[in-house]
Amino acid sequence: MNFTSPEISVLMPFYNAEKYLKSAIESVLSQSYRSFELILINDSSIDSSIDIVQEFIQKDKRIKLTSNINKKGIVGALNTGIEIATGKYIARMDGDDISLENRFEIQYEYLEKNKNIGACFSFIKFIDSNDKFISDYEFDNVTSDYSSILKNLPINNYLAHPTVMIRSDILKKYSYTYSAQGFEDYVLWLRLLNDKIRIEKINKILLLYRIHDKSSTSMLQSDKNWRYLLYKPKFIFFVGCLKSFTLTKFSFRVFIYGVYDYLAYINILMKKYIKKTLQLFFK
């Protein structure tokens, strides 16, 4: 097999991921589909993550390591990986999740057979820090195919970022938006749909998504009102459409939902302010 021309480039950015990084890498290297390169992007880790990676590099030539001298965040790390990716397809993977062994094979064959599809996702299961099953993802069925994705994604980001496999030429053209840090995937999916790039979901569980105290999902949802913070990526997306003269019915739908989220969030903040003021007044 010619590993100098892999079919898939796997992007795995990491920062201080020593606790789960080994199992994440092993799940990639154990894939039934073998023609891939694993691009590990170290975003200035200060723990033993690099040592873990170096052990794997000694054993498998498919692994590439690049390090950011200064911390760039998830967007900068991903865009660094995109620049050096050589595969026909790009798959995402986080340093704390686990890909099931047939994930790449299923997604690769799906995209090969469906040339009109730009990117595909999969269902997930949530696991905890000890690899124990927590639950299925209740919203997977909300975006189970292109029509339901097109309908429901303007409301919320129901797609699990680490499950995506996307055509490399598309991702290299669009990349991730720096101003959308924390919501970078959501803005990207909206941009693709706005440009009529078809997104589908394979209705099989192909990834175990880890929830722990330092995961981005846990930190975001620690704010009980996180749902309404989605006005930020929606406005970023809409402003981008304005600047690029790509306004469509879809982009206006996203904007309307963004206005709703914003007003709901302001209402929540006002209630908190009034409550605090009254407490101080009657103290």
N, C-alpha and C positions, 0 to 999 in steps of 0.2 A: 504493500500500500504506500502511496506517495504522500507523506505527511507534509511536504512542502506546499502542496496545493489542497488544503482541507476544504471540505464542502461547508463546514460550519465553524464559525468563530464564536466561542463562548466568552462573554464578558462577565467577569466577577470582580467588582470593586470591593475593597475591604478597608476597614479602619478599626484597629484594636479588636480583631475578631478571633483571638486565639482560642476561645472556648468552643466554638462551633466550626471553625474553618476546616479542620481536618476532615470531618464527616461530610462537609459540603463539597470539598475537592474530590474525595473518594467517590461520592455519588456521581460526579461527572466522569471520572476516569473509569467507572464501572459500566458506562453506557453500552448497550448492545450495538449501537451504531458507533463506529470507531473513527471515521474520517472527520476529525475536528481538531482545532487548536484551542487551548484554554488560556485566555489572556487574563492574567491577574493584575489588577491595578491597585497598588498600595498607596493609600492616601495619607502618607506620613504617619503610619502606625508607630506607637512607642512601646508596644507589648511584644510578645514572642511570635507574632504572626509571621514575620519574615523568616524566622527559623523554621517554622512549620512548612512554609512554601519551599524553602531551599531543599528540604528533605525530599519533597516530591519532584523537584526539578532534576535531582540526581537520578531519578528512576524513570522519568517519562519526558521524552523530547518534545512532546506536543504542548508542553507548558511554556508560556512566555510570561515574564515578569517585568512590569514597568512601575517605577515609583515616582510619586510627586514629591519634590523637595519641600514644597510648602503645601499645606492642606488646601485642596480645591473644593471639597465637598462632592456629593454624589454626581452632580451634573458635570463638573470638570473632569472627574475620574472616568465617567462613562464616555464623554466626548473624546478623551485621550484614547480609550480603548477602541472606539469607532474608527479613529484615524489610522490605527495600525492593523485593524482587522483585515484579513485577506480572504475569508470564506465567502461563499455564495450567499449564505444565510448568516444572520447574527442571532444568537440565543442569549437571553439574560439569565443570570443566576446570582443570588446573593450569598454572602459568606456564612449565612446561618441557616439556610434552607437545604432541603434534600430533594434532588431530582430522582424520580423512579427510573429504573434501569432501561426502560424502553421509551423514555420520553423523546429523545432526539430522533430515534428511528421512526416513531409515529408522526412527529411533526414534520420531519424531512420528507417522508413519503407523501404526506398530505399536501405540502406546498409544491412538490414536484408534479403531482397529479392535477393540481388546481392552479394553473398559471395566472388566473385572474385575481387571486387572493394575495394581498400584500403582506399580511401578518396573521398569525394564528396564536391563540391562547389555549389554555386548558383549565379544567376544574382543579381545585386544590382541597387539601385537608389541613386543618390547623393542628399543630403539635406544640407541646410545651418544651421547656428547657431540658427535660429528661427524655425527650422523644416519645412522650405519651400522647395518644390521640386526645384532642380536645373536642373538635366538632367538624362537621362539614361547613363549607362556606355557604351561608343561607342565600346569598345573592347570586350564586353562580348561574342559577336558572333564569335570572332576570336578564342576563346577557348571554344567552345560549347560542345565538346565531347572528348573522349580519343585521337582519331587520330589527331584532330586539336590542342589539348594540346601538344601532342608529337611533332608535327610539329613546332608550333609557340613559345613554351616556351623558347627554346634556344635563341630566339631573344629578348624577353622581358617578364617581369612578368605580365601576363595579368589576374592572378587569385587574387581575393580579399580575403586576409588572414582572415578577421573576419567571412567569410561565411563557412569556412571549418568545416566538421565533419569527423573525422578520427578514424580508429580502434585504441584503446588504446595500444594494444600490439605493433603496428607499431611505434607509436609516442614515446613510452617508449624506444624502441630499438634505434631509430635514434636521438631523441631530436633535439634541435636547436644548431647551431654552434656559439660559442661565438665570434669568429673572424669575423662573418658575421653580427655584430650588425647593424641594419638599413636595412639589406637585408636578415635577418634570414629566413624569409618565402621562399624567392626565392631559396636560396641554398637548403633548405629542399625539396622543390618540385623537383628540379633537381636531388637530390640524390635518391628520390623515383623512379622517372622515369628511371634513369640510372640502378636501380636494378629491373626494370620491374614490379614495383608495379603500378597497374592501378589506374588512377585518372580520375574521371568523373565530369561533371557539370550538375546539374539539371537546366533545362532551364525555371526557374521561379524566380521571384524576391522575395527573402526571407529575405532581409536585407536592411535597409536604412543606407547608409554610409555617415557620416557627414563630411563636409568640413568646416573648420574654421581656423583662423589664427595660432592656435597652434597645429593643426593636423599634423601628420607625413607626410601625402601626400602633404599638403600645403607647409611645410618647405622644403621638398625634391624638389618639383617642382618650388620653388622660384629661384633655380638655373636653368637658361634657358637651360643649357646643361646637365641637370640631366640624360637624356636618355643615354648619353655616359658614365656616371658613372657606368653603369651596368657591365663594364669590371671587377669591383672589385669582386662582388659575383661570376661571371663566372670563374675568375681565382682561387678564393677560392675553388670553387667546383672542378675544374680540378686538383688542387694540392691535394685535398683530394682523388681524384680517383687515382692519382699517388701513394700516400702513401699506399692506401689500395689495390692496384693492381686490380682495377675495371674499367680499361679503356675500353670503348666501342665506337662504331660509334657515339652514342648519345653524349658521353662526348667530343669527338673530334669536333662535330658540335658546342657544347656550347663554346669550346675553340676558334674555328675559329671566331665565332661572338664576343667573348670577345676581340680578337686581333683587329678586325674591330673597336669596340667601343673605345678601347684604342688609336689606331692611330687617330681616329676622334677627340678624346678629346685632344690629344697632338697637333693636327693641330689647334684646337680652341685656345689653350693656346699660341701657337706660334704666331698666328695672333694678339692676344691681346698684347703680348710682343712687337712685331714689331710696332704695332700702337702706343703703349705708348712710345717706344724709339724714334720714328719719331716725336712725339709731343714734347718730351723734347728737341730733337735736333734742331727743327725749332722754338722753343719757343722764 
